Amino acid sequence: KTILLTAGGSQVVILRWDLNAFAGKKILDYGLLELSTFGVQQGEERKDFGLIRVAEILGGDSQWNQQTVTWDSIFAAQPRDQVLNPQMIIDYKINETKGGKTLIPISRPVLQRLIDGRTKGLALRPLGAITASFYAMENSGAHAPQLYFSTGK
């Protein structure tokens, strides 16, 4: 059984990691979010359309359950701009090849906020007429989303 994460229309992908092992560490440089594509569908090609926007999850219910999470439950009655950072990390073009890797740069400050617990996770939203599906973390191995970074003392 293949489990997917899909961003398209009103669907937003939310990602979080257990980074407790890195508490107190300092991020040294940029990192990478690696996603493996399952499939991409998009409409007419336009400037800035067909991209995925990556943003920080700043608030809301940080203990969401992936089996039952909804837009309303993750926002926990907070305004959207208090939950999803309105300032995007990056807008990025997805590798459309099935199984293809998309390596999205994540800045040192964002990674530091993730390991410090000030950022609850990352959200992927579609820009324009695009629906992109990625392999979920439950698909262990080479296709699972990965977050790469290096730390110092």
C-alpha positions as a LaTeX table, in Angstrom:
\begin{tabular}{lrrr}
\hline
Residue & $x$ (\AA) & $y$ (\AA) & $z$ (\AA) \\
\hline
Lys1 & 0.00 & 0.00 & 0.00 \\
Thr2 & 1.41 & 3.40 & $-1.01$ \\
Ile3 & 0.56 & 6.37 & 1.21 \\
Leu4 & 0.65 & 9.80 & $-0.46$ \\
Leu5 & 0.76 & 13.45 & 0.49 \\
Thr6 & $-1.09$ & 15.67 & $-1.99$ \\
Ala7 & $-1.03$ & 19.44 & $-2.42$ \\
Gly8 & $-3.59$ & 20.79 & $-4.86$ \\
Gly9 & $-6.68$ & 22.96 & $-4.86$ \\
Ser10 & $-7.51$ & 23.42 & $-1.18$ \\
Gln11 & $-5.29$ & 20.53 & $-0.03$ \\
Val12 & $-2.17$ & 21.45 & 1.93 \\
Val13 & 0.60 & 19.01 & 2.86 \\
Ile14 & 1.79 & 19.35 & 6.46 \\
Leu15 & 5.07 & 17.82 & 7.57 \\
Arg16 & 6.67 & 17.52 & 10.99 \\
Trp17 & 9.60 & 15.61 & 12.39 \\
Asp18 & 10.63 & 14.57 & 15.88 \\
Leu19 & 13.76 & 16.70 & 16.27 \\
Asn20 & 14.12 & 16.37 & 20.06 \\
Ala21 & 17.50 & 14.66 & 19.63 \\
Phe22 & 18.86 & 17.97 & 18.26 \\
Ala23 & 17.62 & 20.19 & 21.12 \\
Gly24 & 20.24 & 22.79 & 22.05 \\
Lys25 & 22.24 & 22.29 & 18.85 \\
Lys26 & 23.01 & 25.06 & 16.37 \\
Ile27 & 22.27 & 24.72 & 12.66 \\
Leu28 & 25.43 & 25.39 & 10.65 \\
Asp29 & 24.13 & 26.14 & 7.15 \\
Tyr30 & 21.28 & 25.67 & 4.68 \\
Gly31 & 19.59 & 22.30 & 4.64 \\
Leu32 & 17.42 & 20.43 & 2.17 \\
Leu33 & 13.91 & 19.07 & 2.17 \\
Glu34 & 13.84 & 16.04 & $-0.13$ \\
Leu35 & 10.52 & 14.97 & $-1.62$ \\
Ser36 & 9.91 & 12.04 & $-3.97$ \\
Thr37 & 7.23 & 12.65 & $-6.59$ \\
Phe38 & 4.43 & 10.19 & $-7.13$ \\
Gly39 & 2.62 & 12.29 & $-9.72$ \\
Val40 & 1.99 & 15.84 & $-10.90$ \\
Gln41 & $-0.95$ & 17.28 & $-12.81$ \\
Gln42 & $-1.00$ & 20.88 & $-13.87$ \\
Gly43 & $-2.94$ & 23.23 & $-16.05$ \\
Glu44 & $-1.69$ & 25.87 & $-18.38$ \\
Glu45 & 1.94 & 26.91 & $-17.84$ \\
Arg46 & 2.17 & 30.47 & $-16.50$ \\
Lys47 & 4.83 & 32.45 & $-14.69$ \\
Asp48 & 4.82 & 31.54 & $-10.99$ \\
Phe49 & 2.12 & 28.88 & $-11.51$ \\
Gly50 & 2.87 & 25.21 & $-11.19$ \\
Leu51 & 5.06 & 25.78 & $-8.15$ \\
Ile52 & 4.76 & 24.56 & $-4.59$ \\
Arg53 & 5.02 & 27.16 & $-1.81$ \\
Val54 & 6.83 & 26.01 & 1.33 \\
Ala55 & 5.92 & 27.84 & 4.56 \\
Glu56 & 6.50 & 27.37 & 8.25 \\
Ile57 & 3.76 & 26.13 & 10.57 \\
Leu58 & 4.04 & 28.59 & 13.45 \\
Gly59 & 1.05 & 27.71 & 15.62 \\
Gly60 & $-2.10$ & 25.69 & 15.82 \\
Asp61 & $-2.37$ & 22.19 & 17.20 \\
Ser62 & 1.22 & 20.89 & 17.14 \\
Gln63 & 0.11 & 17.44 & 18.35 \\
Trp64 & $-2.17$ & 16.74 & 15.37 \\
Asn65 & $-2.93$ & 13.16 & 14.52 \\
Gln66 & $-2.30$ & 12.34 & 10.86 \\
Gln67 & $-5.30$ & 10.00 & 10.77 \\
Thr68 & $-7.80$ & 12.65 & 11.85 \\
Val69 & $-6.24$ & 16.06 & 11.16 \\
Thr70 & $-8.39$ & 18.60 & 9.33 \\
Trp71 & $-7.93$ & 22.22 & 8.33 \\
Asp72 & $-10.10$ & 23.27 & 11.29 \\
Ser73 & $-8.38$ & 21.03 & 13.82 \\
Ile74 & $-4.84$ & 22.11 & 12.98 \\
Phe75 & $-5.81$ & 25.80 & 13.08 \\
Ala76 & $-7.42$ & 25.31 & 16.50 \\
Ala77 & $-9.56$ & 28.47 & 16.01 \\
Gln78 & $-6.46$ & 30.65 & 15.41 \\
Pro79 & $-6.20$ & 33.07 & 12.47 \\
Arg80 & $-4.51$ & 31.58 & 9.39 \\
Asp81 & $-1.55$ & 33.99 & 9.53 \\
Gln82 & $-0.79$ & 32.90 & 13.09 \\
Val83 & $-0.65$ & 29.24 & 12.07 \\
Leu84 & 0.92 & 29.33 & 8.59 \\
Asn85 & 3.64 & 31.93 & 8.19 \\
Pro86 & 2.40 & 34.32 & 5.46 \\
Gln87 & 6.05 & 34.86 & 4.48 \\
Met88 & 6.96 & 31.82 & 2.40 \\
Ile89 & 10.29 & 30.05 & 2.75 \\
Ile90 & 10.47 & 29.43 & $-0.98$ \\
Asp91 & 8.33 & 28.78 & $-4.06$ \\
Tyr92 & 9.76 & 25.80 & $-5.87$ \\
Lys93 & 9.32 & 23.84 & $-9.10$ \\
Ile94 & 8.65 & 20.13 & $-8.52$ \\
Asn95 & 10.45 & 17.34 & $-10.35$ \\
Glu96 & 7.52 & 15.87 & $-12.28$ \\
Thr97 & 9.11 & 12.47 & $-12.94$ \\
Lys98 & 7.55 & 9.63 & $-10.93$ \\
Gly99 & 10.06 & 8.77 & $-8.22$ \\
Gly100 & 12.04 & 11.91 & $-9.08$ \\
Lys101 & 13.63 & 13.85 & $-6.26$ \\
Thr102 & 12.90 & 17.48 & $-5.54$ \\
Leu103 & 15.53 & 19.09 & $-3.31$ \\
Ile104 & 14.16 & 22.24 & $-1.72$ \\
Pro105 & 16.65 & 24.52 & 0.08 \\
Ile106 & 15.65 & 25.41 & 3.64 \\
Ser107 & 17.44 & 28.32 & 5.30 \\
Arg108 & 19.50 & 28.05 & 8.48 \\
Pro109 & 17.07 & 30.27 & 10.51 \\
Val110 & 14.06 & 28.12 & 9.54 \\
Leu111 & 15.90 & 24.92 & 10.44 \\
Gln112 & 16.99 & 26.47 & 13.75 \\
Arg113 & 13.38 & 27.33 & 14.57 \\
Leu114 & 12.38 & 23.74 & 13.71 \\
Ile115 & 14.88 & 22.12 & 16.07 \\
Asp116 & 14.16 & 24.74 & 18.77 \\
Gly117 & 10.44 & 23.90 & 18.50 \\
Arg118 & 9.42 & 27.47 & 17.60 \\
Thr119 & 8.29 & 26.21 & 14.18 \\
Lys120 & 5.95 & 23.22 & 14.37 \\
Gly121 & 6.59 & 21.90 & 10.86 \\
Leu122 & 6.41 & 22.77 & 7.18 \\
Ala123 & 3.39 & 23.28 & 4.94 \\
Leu124 & 3.32 & 22.77 & 1.15 \\
Arg125 & 0.67 & 24.67 & $-0.77$ \\
Pro126 & 0.04 & 24.70 & $-4.51$ \\
Leu127 & 0.47 & 27.87 & $-6.55$ \\
Gly128 & $-1.90$ & 27.92 & $-9.47$ \\
Ala129 & $-3.38$ & 24.96 & $-11.28$ \\
Ile130 & $-1.15$ & 22.19 & $-9.93$ \\
Thr131 & $-1.77$ & 19.03 & $-7.97$ \\
Ala132 & 1.38 & 17.31 & $-6.75$ \\
Ser133 & 1.52 & 14.01 & $-4.87$ \\
Phe134 & 4.55 & 12.87 & $-2.93$ \\
Tyr135 & 5.39 & 9.67 & $-1.13$ \\
Ala136 & 4.62 & 9.96 & 2.62 \\
Met137 & 6.96 & 9.21 & 5.52 \\
Glu138 & 5.17 & 5.91 & 6.11 \\
Asn139 & 6.73 & 4.68 & 2.85 \\
Ser140 & 10.06 & 3.93 & 4.45 \\
Gly141 & 13.16 & 3.86 & 2.35 \\
Ala142 & 14.35 & 5.95 & $-0.56$ \\
His143 & 10.98 & 7.61 & $-1.26$ \\
Ala144 & 10.16 & 8.94 & 2.22 \\
Pro145 & 10.47 & 12.72 & 2.71 \\
Gln146 & 13.79 & 13.64 & 4.29 \\
Leu147 & 15.07 & 16.76 & 6.03 \\
Tyr148 & 18.84 & 17.16 & 5.73 \\
Phe149 & 20.86 & 19.58 & 7.86 \\
Ser150 & 24.10 & 19.80 & 9.83 \\
Thr151 & 24.53 & 20.91 & 13.42 \\
Gly152 & 27.32 & 22.06 & 15.69 \\
Lys153 & 27.52 & 22.63 & 19.42 \\
\hline
\end{tabular}
